[in-house]
Amino acid sequence: MPSTARCWTPPRAALAAATIFLTGCAGVSSDAPPGACPPEVAYSQAEQARVAAEVAALPEGALIPGWLADYAVLRDQVRACARR
């Protein structure tokens, strides 16, 4: 075996730790248990109008509208979770 072969061998402790961390998630379900849904935050019409005006004033290519779209998807998921 060349003298550099040991440098390329991962330590056994690292392999053991990786195995433990990876198998720790194997039994976890992504379904939320009943009653575990986060609350949906309610916004007034005035708040919604203000946010719409602020978003409209953003420069072209701003990232915030995309993030708000992601937030809208999360809110839909919260509503669906609450209906279950």
N, C-alpha and C positions, 0 to 999 in steps of 0.2 A: 504494500500500500504506500503511495507517495506521502511525503511528509505533510502535504497540504490537505489530505483527505479529511483529517479530523476537523479542520476549520469549516468545512462544508457540512458537517454532521450537526443537526440541531440537537441541543441538549435534551436529555430525556425529561427533565422537569418541565421544560417549555411544551413538549408534546403532551405530557400529562395534564398540564394546566389548560391547554387548548381543548383537549378532549373533554375535560370537566365543564368548561364554559360552554362548549357547543352542545353537549348533551343536556345541560341544564335547561335549555329552552325547548327541548324536544317534546316534553309533556305539556307545554303551555298552549292553551287554546286562545285564538284571537277573538273569540266571541265574548262579549261582556256578560257577566252574570246579571240576572234580573236585578233591577234597582241600581245598577252601577253606572248608569248614564250620567254624563255631566249635565249640569243645568244649562238651559239655553238663556243667554243674556238678552233681555228685552231692551230695545232702543225706541225712544219716542220718535214721532214724526219729525219734530224739530231737529233732533240729532241726526236723523237720516238725511234730512234736507241739507243740513250743514256739511255733512260728509260728502254728499253728492256735489255740492258747490266746490268744496276743497279739492275733490278728485278732478273735477272739470278744469280747475285752475292749474293743475300740475303740468309741467312741461312734457312735450311729446317724448315718448320712450321711457317715462318714469316707471320704476319697478312696482310701486305701490298698487296700481290697479290689478296687476297680476296676483299680488299677494292677497288682495281683497277677494279676488275670484276664488282663490284657494280657501279662504276663510268662509266664503259662502258655501262651498262644498262641505266643509266641516260642520257648519250649522245644519245643513240638510241631513248629515249623518247623525247629529245629535237628535234631531226631530224623529228620524227613523228609529233610533235606539229607544227613544221615549215611548214610541207607539208599540213596541214589542211587549 
